[in-house]
């Protein structure tokens, strides 16, 4: 009788520990999956930022070294024209 009560207590304790361990393991797995998703999204954002930086560095290099590019940028952004040119502006519908 005492032996079966002890065995039952041990089984209940084992079952409680097993359920607790599984619950903890499941929560840990979910947290791991969430962190992997955050890492993936952050890596994608980093790649986009690196590409944007490379584009900006290239534009800066061209602005420093290429006078024809500087003229093109000034003409497009500021609407400048040479003395013998006419600028036509069209409004978008």
C-alpha positions as CSV (number, residue, x, y, z in Angstrom):
1,X,0.0,0.0,0.0
2,X,2.7,2.5,1.0
3,X,4.7,1.4,-2.0
4,X,1.8,2.1,-4.4
5,X,1.2,5.5,-2.8
6,X,4.9,6.4,-3.2
7,X,4.8,5.2,-6.8
8,X,1.8,7.3,-7.5
9,X,3.4,10.4,-5.9
10,X,6.5,9.8,-8.0
11,X,4.4,9.5,-11.2
12,X,2.5,12.6,-10.4
13,X,5.7,14.6,-9.7
14,X,7.2,13.2,-12.9
15,X,4.1,14.1,-14.9
16,X,4.1,17.7,-13.5
17,X,7.8,18.1,-14.3
18,X,7.3,16.7,-17.8
19,X,4.4,19.0,-18.5
20,X,6.4,22.0,-17.1
21,X,9.4,21.0,-19.2
22,X,7.3,20.7,-22.4
23,X,5.6,24.0,-21.7
24,X,9.0,25.7,-21.2
25,X,10.4,24.0,-24.3
26,X,7.5,25.1,-26.4
27,X,7.7,28.7,-25.2
28,X,11.4,28.7,-25.9
29,X,10.8,27.3,-29.4
30,X,8.3,30.0,-30.1
31,X,10.7,32.7,-28.9
32,X,13.4,31.2,-31.1
33,X,11.1,31.3,-34.1
34,X,10.2,34.9,-33.4
35,X,13.8,35.9,-33.1
36,X,14.7,34.2,-36.3
37,X,11.9,36.2,-38.1
38,X,13.2,39.4,-36.5
39,X,16.7,38.5,-37.7
40,X,15.5,37.9,-41.2
41,X,13.6,41.2,-41.4
42,X,16.6,43.1,-40.0
43,X,18.9,41.4,-42.5
44,X,16.7,42.5,-45.3
45,X,16.5,46.0,-44.0
46,X,20.3,46.1,-43.7
47,X,20.7,44.9,-47.3
48,X,18.3,47.7,-48.5
49,X,20.2,50.3,-46.4
50,X,23.6,49.1,-47.7
51,X,22.3,49.3,-51.3
52,X,20.9,52.8,-50.7
53,X,24.3,53.8,-49.2
54,X,26.2,52.5,-52.2
55,X,23.9,54.4,-54.5
56,X,24.3,57.6,-52.5
57,X,28.1,57.1,-52.4
58,X,28.1,56.7,-56.2
59,X,26.0,59.8,-56.7
60,X,28.3,61.8,-54.4
61,X,31.4,60.5,-56.3
62,X,29.8,61.6,-59.6
63,X,28.9,65.0,-58.2
64,X,32.5,65.5,-57.1
65,X,34.1,64.2,-60.3
66,X,31.7,64.5,-63.3
67,X,30.8,68.1,-64.3
68,X,28.3,66.9,-66.9
69,X,26.4,65.0,-64.2
70,X,26.4,68.1,-61.9
71,X,24.9,70.0,-64.8
72,X,22.3,67.4,-65.4
73,X,21.3,67.3,-61.7
74,X,21.1,71.1,-61.5
75,X,19.0,71.3,-64.7
76,X,16.6,68.6,-63.5
77,X,16.1,69.6,-59.9
78,X,16.3,73.3,-60.2
79,X,14.8,73.7,-63.6
80,X,17.8,75.6,-65.0
81,X,18.2,76.1,-68.7
82,X,20.9,77.4,-70.9
83,X,20.3,80.8,-72.4
84,X,19.1,79.5,-75.8
85,X,16.8,76.8,-74.3
86,X,13.2,76.8,-73.4
87,X,11.7,74.7,-70.6
88,X,8.3,73.2,-71.0
89,X,6.5,72.1,-67.9
90,X,3.6,69.7,-67.9
91,X,1.3,69.1,-65.0
92,X,0.4,65.6,-64.3
93,X,-3.4,64.8,-64.5
